[in-house]
Amino acid sequence: MAQPVQKFETLTYAEAKAIEDASDERHVLWDGVLYAMAGATYAHNELAANLLGELYAGLRGTTCRPLGSDMRLRPLEGERFFYADVVVRCGPPVFHPEDELALTNPTAVFEVLSPSTERFDRTEKFAVYREMPSVQLIVFLRSDVVSIYRYERAAGGWVLTTFGPSEQVPLLHGTFAVDDVYRGVHFSPLPRLL
């Protein structure tokens, strides 16, 4: 995660929201600290765009709709807001009563893993996604190799399934092909951080 915007004092949700709404840049509010979001690599953007297109086509005719990375998410509990690379919402949207721009009921969240954000996406954000009752799927896409990690809510926990080339990834409604999401993606030559 990037450096905090404010170093020494914590912000209330209302204060952080006011900064976010007035800014040309996006931020993450985490435990009272507002962080500027880092820019994404070309491969990251290609994957997110391909994924959004595949989801839009695959979910057509259902009550589900994919949304891009500008959809602010906020759990009903806690003083946090953040963004996923792609969100799927099934049924009517529910926005937080204190923030008309923050969706509280995503059904599936998709994160493209980049070296600068992977640790945060796979730990802190992953934990919050699992606590949101509406979230049924959490999907991570690697941006350095063709590899997808799909977590599905099940009785008693979350079930992980991994996918690679030539495989189909099941959604709540339909599937998408790994090869189609990774088609034309130019992998970054940067080393992957653990």
C-alpha positions as CSV (number, residue, x, y, z in Angstrom):
1,M,0.0,0.0,0.0
2,A,1.2,3.5,-0.7
3,Q,2.3,6.1,1.9
4,P,-0.5,7.6,4.1
5,V,-1.9,11.0,3.0
6,Q,-2.0,12.0,6.7
7,K,0.8,10.7,8.9
8,F,0.0,11.6,12.5
9,E,-3.7,11.8,13.0
10,T,-6.5,9.5,12.1
11,L,-9.4,10.7,10.1
12,T,-13.1,10.1,10.5
13,Y,-15.0,8.5,7.7
14,A,-16.6,11.8,6.9
15,E,-13.3,13.6,6.7
16,A,-11.7,10.9,4.5
17,K,-14.8,10.8,2.3
18,A,-14.6,14.6,1.8
19,I,-10.9,14.4,0.7
20,E,-11.7,11.5,-1.6
21,D,-14.7,13.2,-3.2
22,A,-12.7,16.4,-3.9
23,S,-9.6,14.5,-5.2
24,D,-8.7,13.6,-8.7
25,E,-6.8,10.6,-7.2
26,R,-8.3,7.6,-5.5
27,H,-7.6,6.6,-1.9
28,V,-8.1,3.8,0.5
29,L,-9.4,4.5,4.0
30,W,-8.1,1.9,6.4
31,D,-8.4,2.1,10.1
32,G,-8.6,5.9,10.0
33,V,-5.6,6.3,7.7
34,L,-6.1,7.6,4.2
35,Y,-3.7,6.1,1.6
36,A,-3.2,7.3,-1.9
37,M,-3.5,4.4,-4.4
38,A,-0.6,3.5,-6.6
39,G,-0.9,3.5,-10.3
40,A,-1.3,0.2,-12.1
41,T,0.9,-1.5,-14.6
42,Y,-0.1,-1.9,-18.3
43,A,-0.6,-5.7,-17.7
44,H,-2.8,-4.9,-14.7
45,N,-5.0,-2.6,-16.8
46,E,-5.2,-5.1,-19.7
47,L,-6.3,-7.9,-17.4
48,A,-8.9,-5.7,-15.7
49,A,-10.3,-4.5,-19.0
50,N,-10.4,-8.1,-20.5
51,L,-12.1,-9.4,-17.3
52,L,-14.7,-6.7,-17.3
53,G,-15.5,-7.4,-21.0
54,E,-15.8,-11.2,-20.3
55,L,-17.9,-10.7,-17.3
56,Y,-20.2,-8.3,-19.0
57,A,-20.8,-10.8,-21.9
58,G,-21.0,-13.8,-19.6
59,L,-23.5,-12.2,-17.2
60,R,-25.8,-10.7,-19.8
61,G,-29.4,-11.8,-19.1
62,T,-28.9,-12.3,-15.4
63,T,-29.5,-10.1,-12.4
64,C,-25.7,-9.6,-12.1
65,R,-23.7,-6.7,-13.4
66,P,-19.9,-6.1,-13.4
67,L,-18.6,-2.8,-12.4
68,G,-15.1,-1.3,-12.9
69,S,-12.5,-0.1,-10.5
70,D,-14.1,3.2,-9.6
71,M,-16.9,1.5,-7.6
72,R,-16.1,2.4,-4.0
73,L,-16.8,-0.4,-1.5
74,R,-17.6,0.0,2.2
75,P,-18.5,-2.8,4.7
76,L,-21.4,-2.0,6.9
77,E,-19.2,-2.2,9.9
78,G,-16.0,-0.2,10.4
79,E,-14.5,2.9,9.1
80,R,-13.1,1.7,5.8
81,F,-13.5,2.3,2.1
82,F,-11.6,0.8,-0.8
83,Y,-11.8,-0.3,-4.4
84,A,-11.5,-3.7,-6.2
85,D,-10.4,-4.0,-9.8
86,V,-13.7,-5.4,-10.8
87,V,-16.9,-6.0,-8.7
88,V,-20.0,-8.0,-9.6
89,R,-23.2,-7.1,-8.0
90,C,-26.3,-9.4,-8.3
91,G,-29.7,-7.9,-7.5
92,P,-30.3,-4.3,-6.5
93,P,-27.4,-2.2,-5.3
94,V,-27.3,-1.2,-1.6
95,F,-25.3,1.9,-0.8
96,H,-24.1,2.8,2.7
97,P,-26.4,5.2,4.5
98,E,-23.5,7.6,5.2
99,D,-22.0,7.4,1.7
100,E,-24.2,7.3,-1.4
101,L,-21.2,6.4,-3.5
102,A,-20.1,3.3,-1.5
103,L,-21.6,-0.1,-2.4
104,T,-22.1,-2.4,0.5
105,N,-23.3,-5.5,-1.2
106,P,-20.9,-6.8,-3.8
107,T,-21.5,-10.4,-4.8
108,A,-18.1,-11.1,-6.2
109,V,-14.8,-9.2,-6.1
110,F,-11.8,-9.5,-8.5
111,E,-8.3,-8.3,-7.7
112,V,-5.5,-8.2,-10.2
113,L,-2.4,-8.9,-8.2
114,S,0.5,-6.5,-8.8
115,P,3.8,-6.4,-6.9
116,S,2.9,-3.1,-5.2
117,T,-0.5,-4.3,-3.9
118,E,-0.4,-8.1,-3.7
119,R,0.4,-8.4,0.0
120,F,-2.4,-5.9,1.0
121,D,-4.9,-7.5,-1.5
122,R,-4.2,-11.1,-0.3
123,T,-4.2,-10.3,3.5
124,E,-6.1,-7.3,4.9
125,K,-8.5,-6.7,2.0
126,F,-9.1,-10.5,1.6
127,A,-10.0,-10.7,5.3
128,V,-12.5,-7.8,4.9
129,Y,-14.1,-9.3,1.8
130,R,-14.6,-12.6,3.6
131,E,-16.4,-10.8,6.4
132,M,-18.9,-9.0,4.0
133,P,-22.0,-11.3,4.0
134,S,-22.9,-10.5,0.4
135,V,-19.6,-11.6,-1.0
136,Q,-19.8,-15.2,-2.5
137,L,-16.7,-15.2,-4.7
138,I,-13.2,-13.6,-4.3
139,V,-11.0,-14.0,-7.4
140,F,-7.3,-13.1,-7.7
141,L,-5.6,-12.8,-11.1
142,R,-1.8,-12.8,-11.3
143,S,-0.4,-10.1,-13.6
144,D,3.0,-11.8,-14.1
145,V,1.8,-15.3,-15.2
146,V,-1.4,-16.9,-16.4
147,S,-2.9,-18.0,-13.0
148,I,-6.2,-17.4,-11.2
149,Y,-7.1,-18.2,-7.6
150,R,-10.9,-18.5,-7.0
151,Y,-12.4,-18.6,-3.5
152,E,-16.0,-19.5,-3.1
153,R,-18.0,-19.2,0.1
154,A,-19.2,-22.6,1.3
155,A,-20.7,-24.1,4.4
156,G,-18.0,-23.8,7.0
157,G,-15.5,-21.6,5.1
158,W,-14.0,-20.8,1.8
159,V,-13.0,-23.2,-1.0
160,L,-10.0,-22.4,-3.1
161,T,-9.7,-23.6,-6.7
162,T,-6.8,-22.5,-9.0
163,F,-7.0,-22.2,-12.7
164,G,-4.5,-21.9,-15.5
165,P,-4.3,-21.9,-19.3
166,S,-7.2,-23.6,-21.3
167,E,-9.5,-23.8,-18.2
168,Q,-12.9,-22.3,-17.5
169,V,-13.5,-20.4,-14.3
170,P,-17.0,-20.9,-12.9
171,L,-19.0,-17.8,-11.8
172,L,-22.2,-17.8,-9.8
173,H,-23.9,-17.6,-13.3
174,G,-21.8,-19.0,-16.2
175,T,-18.1,-19.2,-16.7
176,F,-15.2,-17.3,-18.3
177,A,-12.2,-18.7,-20.1
178,V,-8.8,-18.1,-18.6
179,D,-7.3,-17.7,-22.1
180,D,-9.8,-15.0,-23.0
181,V,-9.0,-12.9,-19.9
182,Y,-5.3,-13.2,-20.5
183,R,-5.5,-12.8,-24.3
184,G,-3.1,-10.1,-25.5
185,V,-1.8,-9.2,-22.1
186,H,1.8,-8.0,-22.0
187,F,3.4,-9.3,-18.9
188,S,5.5,-6.8,-17.0
189,P,9.2,-7.6,-16.9
190,L,9.4,-6.5,-13.2
191,P,10.3,-9.2,-10.6
192,R,7.4,-10.3,-8.4
193,L,7.6,-9.4,-4.8
194,L,6.5,-12.0,-2.2
